[in-house]
């Protein structure tokens, strides 16, 4: 009755436990080309046969099964995973749960390392981040929400990208109407949050800075009018090849945070991954943003980019240090379905653990604190992405988004809203991904989204 055959070529799965999390663990060890593995279950006993070698254990639940599978995979591969049996995106949630169950810091650390088999340095890291986030999360939980605005256009598509974005060339004429639709969408749903205060606005993408200075001004002026009291507005100008002084000055008029993303300081790598700018362009944009008085500049780096090794990555860290961004987000390369890069390209990278360690030591030595962390599927070395911040520059939106502690209303094509329902469960709503569909079926979308929100927010039309 509970038997299932797995879709992965090398797995045969006949067991009563959640097969997806076992698949994730298998992939974390072996990726998609692992050894032939057979799972079977009888009378409370699980048998894992891997390349003909059998292992048997009595297991009572999913947790015990996962630990057993971890041991078997680890023996077979000779490896351990930095995050142990955790395969989810948000390890911080486990720490929150353990805290709610009244475990103290030492007990949490012990549970993470012993029960979940997490590497001690990662366990320490996630507890540290969770402690730092605590006051922000407590504040967000008190009738707060955030707004995300999606601009799904980019100057070119980076080879590792799997986001909802499309090249802007030839589509410039869509931008004016698209902004009107965004504003209309915000106007239509804002009434659901009359008794709740907005904590943060994040304009992301894609690359929002593909908008002209005039278009940026229109959108930002609108936001300023509708949300005059919001204290945090982030504008993601991730690709400096879209920027000029006029755009940066316009962003600075309304926004106190900007993202100017490096990914690497190596010009050859930038070309290789499909980005049409050099590090020099980033330096210029930093200079203009500083002159314009933007309080917080964020920049991103990625460990494990094609053609790079650990010394090229270290050079990028040093070059970033010269620019002194207030926020630095260090990603590990994740290549998902839909990206141009070959999906398992980065699994052969032997330096993977070093990237995370080198970045952590380099950045924390310079006064940054890790303040949010998330993981992705198919990430280099099964590691994590970490947002670091200088004191006083923590991005509240990133905490809200990653820790799922308040409603996030998202507008624009392909954006995903996440809202708590009446029973305190998080539920999501995705807008049409296709830009022309988003605009042509806008009324349908709005009707569905409003019905969804009414149910979640427990409101009727007369409340609005
Ligand atoms: S800039 Fe960002 S969203 Fe655009 S293609 Fe590159 S990775 Fe994707």
Boltz pocket constraint, residues with backbone or C-beta under 6 A from the ligand:
constraints:
  - pocket:
      binder: B
      contacts: [[A, 153], [A, 154], [A, 156], [A, 157], [A, 158], [A, 160], [A, 161], [A, 162], [A, 163], [A, 165], [A, 205], [A, 206], [A, 207], [A, 238], [A, 239]]
      max_distance: 6.0
